Amino acid sequence: MKFRLFCLCALVLSACKSNDSSPTIDFGPYGGISMRDVNNSSMSTPDPTDWTLDGRWNAQERSLFHDLGIDLNATATGTVPYMSAYPNPATTQTTFHYGTPVAVTCSFVVVDEKYAVVAPRQDFTTPSCSLSTQLDISGSAFRQGQRYRLYYVFRNGSALYYKGHGDIQIGM
């Protein structure tokens, strides 16, 4: 009888326990970031999953750009030969920098480890083939010592040109 009561109490307690099954981001190897100084020079072994072409995106990733009206899991039609965020780690701002061989439209958004948006989406149509834009990370949405993911989508007209992510860290 005592054993049954114990099992019932354990079952009730486990049901009351917070079960956060929300997906979380795996930031990858080497601390999850590609460290770069204020001059955009590499300071460590880069994370090979950052600033490259991503394969299939999950539902949370696709939902960040749902209103673009393109298939985000389609085959990318282009290349982005260089891309980075610097400095990384950053304290008050970081620069998102990329170059493409053709003019494209770039959209990017920054999320925390649970895919919650911390910097709303920005969209840029680049008449030239490269862009550097500064991202203010001094606001209260960013916490010191935390990592965040910057997702980007490049499109050429209504076609997916390139997509991926890069991780940034705030402070050390």
Buried (B, 14 or more C-beta within 10 A) or exposed (E): EEEEEEEEEEEEEEEEEEEEEEEEBEBBEBBBBBBBEEEBEEEEEBBEBBBBEBEEBEEBBBEBBEEBEBEBBEEBBBEBEEBBBBBBBBEEEBBBBBBBEEEBBBBBBBBBBEBEEBBEBBEBEBEEBBBEBEBEBEEEBBEEEEBBBBBBBBBBEEBBBBBBBBBBBBEE
